[in-house]
């Protein structure tokens, strides 16, 4: 996902990547290079190198020199995965303790691991007033 570049901009300023992993799998057992945030770094490097194409135009994805990447991995967030991320990687536990986040590459990369139940819970809390107004209380 990316916001459309401003007419005079030389490319995208912000890009968000969301990776959904199969539920009930423990990512703590994956090789380091296969962890979701490592995969997303590879995607970002392809974009920065001009080797990633826009899916509609098939042209290289253009980014500004100060582009920011926001990476979200929606997955099973086990205690083992959290421990691995906070001890072997540069992640901090989320304030609620059921996810983790990290800022890397001088602020160019923001990562967040979040569980699907937490994502749904947050969306429901954020939109509860809207749902109530529409008569769609859940």
C-alpha positions in Angstrom: 0.0 0.0 0.0 1.3 3.4 -0.7 -0.2 6.9 -1.0 -0.3 8.3 -4.5 2.7 10.5 -5.0 2.1 14.2 -5.0 2.0 15.6 -8.6 5.4 17.3 -8.2 7.0 14.6 -6.0 9.6 12.3 -7.5 8.0 9.1 -6.1 6.3 7.6 -3.1 7.1 9.1 0.3 5.6 6.4 2.4 5.0 2.7 1.7 3.2 0.3 4.0 3.6 -3.5 3.6 1.3 -6.0 5.4 2.3 -9.6 5.5 -0.2 -12.2 6.7 1.2 -15.4 7.9 -0.7 -18.7 8.3 -2.4 -18.9 11.7 -1.3 -21.5 14.3 2.3 -21.6 13.0 5.0 -20.7 15.4 7.4 -18.3 13.6 9.9 -18.7 16.4 11.2 -21.9 14.7 11.9 -20.2 11.4 15.5 -19.5 10.2 16.4 -15.9 10.9 16.4 -14.9 7.2 12.8 -16.2 6.9 11.3 -14.1 9.7 8.7 -11.7 8.2 10.6 -8.5 9.0 13.7 -9.9 7.2 11.5 -10.8 4.1 10.0 -7.3 4.1 13.5 -5.7 4.3 14.4 -7.6 1.1 11.2 -6.2 -0.6 12.1 -2.7 0.5 15.7 -3.1 -0.9 14.2 -4.2 -4.2 12.1 -1.1 -4.3 15.0 1.2 -3.3 17.1 -0.4 -6.1 14.4 0.2 -8.7 13.9 -3.6 -9.2 10.3 -3.7 -8.0 7.5 -3.0 -10.5 4.2 -1.3 -9.9 1.5 -4.0 -10.4 -0.7 -1.8 -12.7 1.9 0.0 -14.9 4.7 -2.6 -14.7 7.1 0.4 -14.3 9.7 0.5 -11.5 8.3 1.8 -8.2 9.7 5.3 -7.8 10.4 6.5 -4.2 11.7 9.8 -2.8 15.1 9.9 -1.2 13.6 10.1 2.3 11.0 7.4 1.8 9.6 5.7 4.9 8.5 2.0 5.1 5.9 0.8 7.5 5.9 -3.0 7.9 3.2 -5.0 9.6 3.3 -8.7 10.1 -0.1 -10.2 11.1 0.7 -13.6 12.6 0.6 -15.8 15.6 2.6 -14.0 18.2 3.8 -16.7 20.6 5.8 -16.1 23.8 8.7 -17.8 22.1 8.6 -15.5 19.1 8.4 -12.4 21.4 11.4 -13.6 23.3 13.3 -14.2 20.1 12.5 -10.8 18.7 13.4 -9.0 21.9 16.6 -10.9 22.6 18.0 -11.7 19.1 16.6 -8.8 17.1 16.1 -5.1 17.9 12.4 -5.3 18.9 10.7 -3.9 21.9 7.5 -5.5 23.3 4.3 -3.6 22.5 2.7 -1.7 25.4 0.1 -4.5 25.8 2.7 -7.2 25.7 1.1 -9.2 22.9 3.2 -7.9 20.0 6.5 -6.2 19.2 7.8 -3.2 17.3 11.1 -1.8 16.1 12.5 1.2 14.3 15.5 0.6 12.2 17.8 2.1 9.5 17.8 5.6 11.0 14.0 5.7 11.1 13.4 4.5 7.6 11.9 1.2 8.6 9.1 0.8 11.2 8.2 -2.9 12.0 5.3 -4.2 14.0 4.3 -7.8 14.8 0.6 -8.1 15.7 -1.7 -11.0 16.2 -5.0 -11.2 14.2 -7.1 -11.3 17.3 -5.4 -8.1 18.5 -5.8 -6.4 15.1 -9.5 -7.2 15.1 -9.9 -6.1 18.7 -8.2 -2.8 18.0 -10.3 -2.2 14.8 -13.5 -3.0 16.8 -12.6 -0.6 19.6 -11.6 2.2 17.1 -14.9 1.8 15.1 -17.3 1.0 17.9 -18.9 4.5 17.9 -19.4 4.3 14.1 -20.9 0.9 14.3 -23.2 1.9 17.1 -24.4 4.9 15.1 -25.2 2.7 12.1 -27.0 0.2 14.4 -24.4 -2.5 13.8 -23.3 -3.0 17.4 -21.2 -6.1 17.8 
